[in-house]
């Protein structure tokens, strides 16, 4: 995908800064299962094109991180992660609660090839402080739409923990609709034209 610019912000598919991006995900999203997986394995998943990594940049600074998984890789990713822990059984012992919550969320919602899974979204607020919420939302929706187009999908979906108020506010404000619910999780989606 070519770099896409809007104002001073540029969206790019990012394979060069993988270690930095992995560290950002682990630091900013402690509930992510990837906090329990090492960088080499994350890098392998990206190189196998199971996970696609994007960054939004302002100048040389990464202002946001977006990772996505397309329909055909959605179940493959889950299986890959299960195999990682089978091959590293000691990690299961240390992370049993986290693994149970992440891998066994209940039945998966019904999706098809029109769906693209937003796996991670990290937004560094300090780069957007001088922008209005309206501008910030417009920027992210524009970039989401470009990513969706790149995968020939129509719907962006994700899940987040019910007590994550920042996520709830962001997705509600941007017209994502709840389409499935589990004890601690909400699945939300938005159709892009």
Long-range contacts (C-beta under 8 A, 24 or more apart in sequence): 1-146, 1-147, 1-150, 4-143, 4-146, 6-139, 6-142, 6-143, 7-139, 8-58, 8-59, 9-56, 9-57, 9-58, 9-63, 9-139, 9-143, 10-56, 10-57, 10-58, 11-54, 11-55, 11-56, 11-143, 11-146, 11-147, 12-54, 12-55, 12-57, 13-52, 13-53, 13-54, 14-53, 14-54, 14-55, 15-46, 15-53, 17-55, 17-62, 18-42, 18-43, 18-46, 18-53, 19-43, 20-62, 21-53, 21-55, 21-62, 21-65, 21-67, 24-62, 24-65, 24-122, 25-65, 25-67, 25-120, 25-122, 28-65, 28-122, 29-120, 29-122, 31-161, 31-164, 32-120, 33-81, 33-98, 33-99, 33-102, 33-103, 34-120, 35-98, 36-91, 36-95, 36-98, 36-99, 37-81, 37-84, 41-84, 45-77, 45-80, 49-73, 50-76, 50-77, 50-80, 51-77, 51-119, 52-151, 54-143, 54-147, 56-139, 56-143, 58-127, 61-127, 62-124, 63-123, 63-124, 63-127, 63-128, 64-121, 64-122, 64-123, 64-124, 64-127, 64-140, 65-120, 65-121, 65-122, 66-118, 66-120, 66-121, 66-143, 66-147, 67-118, 67-119, 67-120, 68-116, 68-117, 68-118, 68-119, 68-147, 68-151, 69-116, 69-117, 69-119, 70-116, 70-117, 70-151, 70-153, 71-111, 71-112, 71-113, 71-114, 71-115, 71-116, 71-153, 72-113, 74-111, 74-115, 74-117, 78-103, 101-184, 105-159, 105-182, 105-185, 106-182, 106-183, 109-157, 109-179, 109-180, 109-187, 111-157, 113-152, 113-153, 114-153, 114-154, 114-155, 115-153, 115-154, 115-155, 115-156, 115-157, 115-189, 116-147, 116-148, 116-151, 116-153, 116-155, 116-156, 116-157, 117-157, 117-158, 118-144, 118-156, 118-157, 118-158, 119-158, 121-158, 123-170, 133-173, 137-173, 137-174, 140-174, 141-174, 141-192, 144-190, 144-192, 145-192, 148-192, 149-192, 154-191, 154-192, 154-193, 155-189, 155-190, 155-191, 155-192, 156-189, 156-190, 156-192, 157-187, 157-188, 157-189, 157-190, 158-187, 158-188, 158-189, 159-185, 159-186, 159-187, 159-188, 160-185, 160-186, 160-188, 161-185, 162-186
